[in-house]
Amino acid sequence: MTSTQDAPSTAADIRNPFFARFYHHVLGRGESPRFVDLRRELLEGLTGRVIEIGPGNGPNFGLYPAAVGEVIAVEPEPYLRRRATEAAAKAPVQIAVVSGDAEHLPVADASVDAVVFALVLCSVPDPTRALSEATRVLRPGGQLRVLEHVVAEQPFGRRAQRIAEVTFWRRAFGNCHPTRDTRSALVQAGFDVSGVRRFVMRAAPIEPPLPYILGTAVLNP
């Protein structure tokens, strides 16, 4: 349950019923062992109070370490929020699934030990605002954990991503922007990203190989 001093959410639901059901169906068939390992690495070592932003139907929930005392899972899509609530009931740690979005987090300033973004900064309407909110809610010494696909480094890959984005990708994949440079956005938001690594992989058969980042970012003093 959230703390009594937490702020009420001012966010409206983001409804994407077709993609939400497609996403739930695809993940319901199971992710590759490699991607499950990436999720486990994302959450490894977390403790205390955590806020996960855009958890979808909750694929991370079963992987949280026992040292986590509470997870506030903020999901704006109503169908996925219902599915996440079902997943939270089976999780090994306490998880409260609440309405809200990345730009309006329903928790107080400096009230969480970690913020988790997993495949969500590509699709939020305003990633700069989302990272500002993450900064606001983190306690001193807190961590931002990130697993995101990002823009390609090579010009050919960037052009291919841009063509996909402006033609079909955003409509097909829930407002996903494959050209976002999330690592640079973290730096601009004041985070040290020396603990964030980059790699390329194919996460699902329907996707081409994509560049990803994974790791821990901390606010610069």
Secondary structure as UniProt FT lines:
FT   TURN            4..5
FT   HELIX           17..28
FT   HELIX           33..43
FT   TURN            44..45
FT   STRAND          48..53
FT   TURN            56..57
FT   TURN            59..60
FT   HELIX           61..63
FT   TURN            66..67
FT   STRAND          68..74
FT   HELIX           78..88
FT   TURN            89..90
FT   STRAND          95..98
FT   TURN            102..103
FT   TURN            109..110
FT   STRAND          112..118
FT   TURN            121..123
FT   HELIX           127..137
FT   STRAND          138..149
FT   HELIX           155..164
FT   HELIX           165..169
FT   HELIX           170..172
FT   TURN            173..175
FT   TURN            178..179
FT   HELIX           182..188
FT   TURN            189..190
FT   STRAND          191..201
FT   TURN            205..206
FT   STRAND          210..219
//
